[in-house]
């Protein structure tokens, strides 16, 4: 069974695009005026290509989270179980995430992601404050969102975006990503000066870089 998502483009353009992501998710994007029949014909023509791409995917990539009873995920590197509960509140209880049993699938996923965002935000705020003070710089805005390839970004206004998938990562990875992005508020590039800033706060940052390269792909696709 193909995990297909169809998204209508809000920007101008006429091209239909098709992407197969590392977690097996297939996304078809199309302009608003493309007829349904044309989309169906396009997918039929691309079926063999999609199946071939899916066969090439690494076997150790976790599937997209569905927030179902008994599903297991990592929270800050610790294996955590999702449990459906008669309680109406979404809550995180150490090694268990409780999700109300009554919500429909769409609402359950949306509210569960909101819970993960709150969990991550509580974790990162003191780290951001501590790192900003240590580097004598300032972050003007913090946002958390699900991203398909980046762990974080920093723009010219010193606004930082962090991947929601960081909630799955061990603490030292979260600390490194935050340091990396805050260092960009001083140096908006990856020059030697930038890496010296990173190294000044984390002399062993290459250990985190190696983890991201070797293990990161197993975590970044949970929520996409």
ABEGO torsion letter per residue (X at the ends): XBBBBBBBBABBEABBBBBBBAAGBBBBBBBAABBAAAAAAAAAAAAAAAAAAAAABBAABBBBBAGBBGBBBBBGGBBBBBBBBABABBBBBGABBBBBAABBAAAAAAAAAAAAAAAAAAAAAAAAAAAAAAAGBBBABBBBBBBAABABBBBAAGBBBBBAAAAABBAAAAAAAAAAAAAAAABBBABAAAAAAAAAABAAAAAAAAAAAAAAAAAAAAAX
